[in-house]
Amino acid sequence: MDRWLIVGLGNPGPGYAGNRHNAGFMVLDELAARAGARFKAHKSRAEVLETRAAVLAKPLTFMNLSGGPVKALTDFYKIGPDRIIVVHDELDVPYGALRAKLGGGDNGHNGLRSITKSLGTRDYLRVRFGIGRPPGRMDPAAYVLKDFATAERKDLPFLVDRAADVAESLMERGLEATQNDFHRADLKISGPPR
C-alpha cells in the first residue's frame, strides 16, 4: 500500500508553539498522539514519524522555507503529490471552520508558496485550519505570529482534534466524502471579541 505524506506547517522553537501560524504543528502532534509514537529528527530537515499508512512530518525550517524539507521527504519516501496532505492555518476561513481542498493558490501563505515552488505543482491536498482575519487594521503577518486568544483557546483542542479527523478522512475516504462530512459540520463558535 502506498503511504501518504502528511505535513503540518509551523515555525520551529518554543517561542512559536502557541501561534496561530503553528496550527499545522498542533494537528500533527495530535496525529502522533493517536499513533502512540514520537517524532524523530530526519535528514530532510524535518521531524518525522512513520506509521503504516502515512509519514507525518513537521519541517524544521521556518515557514517560508517549508518546501525544501517537503521535497526531500517526497524524494526519500517516493511519494507523489497526489498523496500529500498539507495542514496549515488559513486567514480566509473563519475560526472554528475547517476546509479540505485540492490545489489552488497560496493566498499569501508563505509555507504553501514554498511547497508549491519546490514540488513544481499546486495539486496536493490541504487541510485549511481557519484562523479568521485579523481585527481592525492589524497586519496579517503580525496576527499569524500571535498566540490564539483566550476565547479561542477553549475550543482549540476540539478544533485540532477535528482537523486530525479531516486529515485521516482524506487518506481513508477521499476529498469529496471528507468535504461532505466536515464542511457541513462547522463548529459554531464566535470569533474573538472585536
Secondary structure, 3 states (H helix, E strand, C coil): CCCEEEEECCCCCHHHCCEHHHHHHHHHHHHHHHHCCCCEEECCCEEEEECCCEEEEEECCCHHHCHHHHHHHHHHHCCCHHHEEEEEEECCCCCCCEEEEECCCCCCCHHHHHHHHHHCCCCCEEEEEECCCCCCCCCHHHHHCCECCHHHHCCHHHHHHHHHHHHHHHHHHCHHHHHHHHCCCCCCCCCCCC
